[in-house]
Amino acid sequence: QVQLVESGGGLVQPGGSLKLSCAASGFTFSSAIMSWYRQAPGKEREWVAGIVQSGVVANYADSVSGRFTISRDNAKNTVYLQMTSLKFEDTANYYCKGRTVGNGMEYWGKGTLVTVSS
């Protein structure tokens, strides 16, 4: 059974930091491209960051580039999103997604809520 479980969300002040984690099970994590998405209230889900299987290459949406860092630990089957200099507009539910290259399957977590508020 595939599971992706996000954690680490919460309430933070503007300018603060949070680190999200996504623990994966039920598929070959080291073979999957992992990504973070977010969905703000009333808006469509948007891609935030992605990282290749080895962790060597990562890409970011322009809105978070320079502030967020995606990383992974294949030994722990976990992907992370370090968020710094948080802004009000970063408020959203954050979801992780895994896509296995071999069969093209995609798996989603249920999300963790990040609220940036003073």
C-alpha positions in Angstrom: 0.0 0.0 0.0 1.4 3.3 -1.1 1.6 6.1 1.5 2.9 9.6 1.4 2.6 11.3 4.8 3.5 15.0 5.1 4.3 16.7 8.4 5.9 19.8 9.7 3.2 22.4 8.8 1.9 25.0 11.2 1.6 28.6 11.9 4.6 30.9 11.4 5.1 34.6 11.2 6.2 36.4 8.0 10.0 36.0 7.6 10.0 32.8 9.6 11.0 29.3 8.6 9.5 25.8 8.5 10.7 22.4 7.4 8.2 20.0 5.9 8.8 16.3 5.6 7.2 13.6 3.5 7.6 10.0 4.5 7.0 7.5 1.7 6.3 3.8 1.7 4.9 1.2 -0.6 6.9 2.0 -3.7 10.6 2.3 -4.7 11.3 5.7 -3.3 14.9 5.9 -4.7 13.5 5.5 -8.2 10.9 8.2 -7.9 11.1 11.8 -8.9 9.7 13.7 -5.9 7.9 17.0 -5.9 6.2 19.5 -3.6 3.0 21.2 -4.6 0.8 23.7 -2.8 -2.8 24.8 -3.0 -3.9 28.1 -1.5 -7.6 28.7 -0.6 -9.5 29.4 -3.7 -6.6 28.7 -6.0 -5.5 25.9 -8.2 -2.7 23.5 -7.0 0.7 24.7 -8.2 4.0 23.0 -8.4 6.6 24.3 -5.9 9.8 22.2 -6.3 11.1 18.9 -7.7 14.1 16.7 -7.1 15.5 13.9 -9.2 16.1 10.4 -7.8 19.7 11.0 -6.8 19.0 14.3 -5.3 21.7 16.0 -7.4 19.3 18.1 -9.4 16.4 20.2 -8.0 14.2 22.8 -9.6 11.9 25.5 -8.1 9.0 27.7 -9.1 10.1 31.3 -9.5 7.9 32.3 -6.5 10.0 30.2 -4.1 13.4 30.1 -5.7 16.1 31.3 -3.3 13.8 30.8 -0.3 12.9 27.1 -0.4 15.1 24.1 -0.6 14.0 20.6 -1.5 16.1 17.6 -0.5 15.7 13.9 0.0 17.1 11.1 2.0 16.7 7.8 0.1 17.8 5.8 3.1 14.9 7.2 5.0 12.4 7.3 2.1 11.8 10.9 3.0 11.7 14.2 1.0 12.0 17.5 2.7 11.1 21.1 1.9 13.0 23.7 3.9 11.1 27.0 3.7 12.7 30.3 4.8 11.7 34.0 4.5 8.1 32.9 4.5 5.5 35.3 3.1 1.8 35.7 3.6 1.3 34.3 0.1 3.0 31.1 1.0 0.0 30.1 3.0 -1.4 26.9 1.6 -1.8 23.2 1.9 1.5 21.6 0.9 1.5 18.2 -0.8 4.2 15.9 -1.8 4.1 13.8 -4.9 6.1 10.8 -6.1 6.4 9.7 -9.7 8.0 6.4 -10.5 9.9 6.6 -13.7 9.5 3.0 -14.7 5.7 2.8 -14.8 4.8 6.5 -14.7 2.6 6.0 -11.6 2.0 9.1 -9.5 1.3 9.1 -5.8 0.1 12.0 -3.6 0.0 12.7 0.1 -2.9 14.3 1.9 -1.1 17.5 2.6 0.1 19.6 5.5 -1.2 23.1 6.2 1.2 26.1 6.3 -0.2 29.3 7.6 1.9 32.5 7.4 0.3 35.1 9.7 1.3 37.8 12.1 
